[in-house]
Amino acid sequence: METARVLVAADKFKGSLTAVQVAERVTAGLRRVAPGVRVETLPVADGGDGTVAAAVAAGFERREARVTGPLGDPVTAAYAVRDTTAVVEMAEASGLQHLPAGVFAPLTATTYGSGELLLAALGAGARTIVFGVGGSATTDGGAGMLAALGARFLDADGKPVGPGGGGLADLATADLSGLDPRLGEVDLILASDVDNPLTGPKGAPEVYGRQKGATEGDIAVLDAALAHYASVLGPEQAQLPGAGAAGGIGYGALVALGARFRPGIEVMLDVLGFAPALARATLVITGEGSLDEQTLHGKAPAGVAAAARAAGIEVVAVCGRLALAPEALGGAGIRRAYALTELEPDPAVCMAEAGTLLEQVAESIARDFLR
């Protein structure tokens, strides 16, 4: 019988295990039951937090830059480079992880540091930049990012508007003539797992504002400010898929930087070399912390499963919690899902002991699929 060749291509279990740790634990569990199994690991991400780490695990070089955090304080942000391709993750500069516990700034948080991170990638010689957007603390339409890249946003008195989405209510003129000319020579790919427009009932403030600390009043202020901002820069792009990603930074990239939107997992599978790894596999194990309705809409496991199904390779999934019926899993191309909560129903214990539980789950997969 031919030796099984397993490809572990899973995302992080948010709050408990990185994608690299998920791959390590699954591998350990598989080998305990099937010592001869050949395992290849390819940690994946869909453009949100963890994207740079996935690129580094795939052989990119990790670089760091000191940039402006969402509250205006300096932070250290990582990006990844291989040859002339860079992977830049906006959450590294402007993400929720840079906010102190319980502190939010929905009206003033800025993406300025994300622009500085793009400048660092340009300085590293990047000709293609995969710009992963998600996990942001910001709702400024990418105005901060564009300011860092050389744009000027002025009020009626000719003074710069304040930081964050709230300041855009005072915008009178936008001058993009100072944008770094190197941007015109770069293929900038906007990689995101969301396709929301900038404003309106499915827009960035309404759908994502609350998780960034916005009150109902703040959401109304931000939606109006972003609509005004779009009326100055270009209202057509505000409705494009991905414009509302990461507090509207997608819009800024689309309207002013010539970015092209692609689903994050598709881009990352290309960048990480998923196709050749898939060709070597007889079984794929994917997963993320929660397999739910959101998973089916552009999250990493759905992208992995779709590619594997197209290649005729069986897929199973691991997760912390499972909120999808077998029919939905089957429709996504996933033969079976193994949840940690099946072994430990207490969510807090499950997250604390995720590594150990995941190894046990992997042992079950080995017994079910590798014997």
Salt bridges, closest charged atoms under 4 A:
GLU2 OE2 - ARG5 NH1 2.47
ASP11 OD1 - LYS12 NZ 3.68
GLU40 OE2 - ARG280 NH2 2.63
ASP49 OD1 - LYS12 NZ 3.97
ASP49 OD2 - LYS14 NZ 3.51
GLU61 OE2 - ARG63 NE 2.88
GLU64 OE2 - ARG62 NH1 2.53
ASP180 OD2 - ARG182 NH2 2.87
GLU185 OE1 - ARG127 NH1 3.72
ASP187 OD2 - ARG260 NH2 2.91
ASP193 OD2 - LYS299 NZ 2.71
GLU206 OE2 - ARG210 NH2 2.93
GLU216 OE2 - ARG210 NE 2.97
GLU266 OE1 - ARG262 NH2 3.95
ASP270 OD2 - ARG262 NH2 2.99
ASP292 OD2 - ARG321 NH1 3.78
GLU293 OE1 - HIS297 NE2 3.97
GLU314 OE2 - ARG335 NH1 2.30
GLU359 OE2 - ARG25 NH1 2.87
GLU359 OE1 - ARG32 NH2 2.46
GLU363 OE2 - ARG32 NH1 2.68
GLU363 OE1 - ARG367 NH1 3.95
ASP368 OD2 - ARG336 NH1 2.96
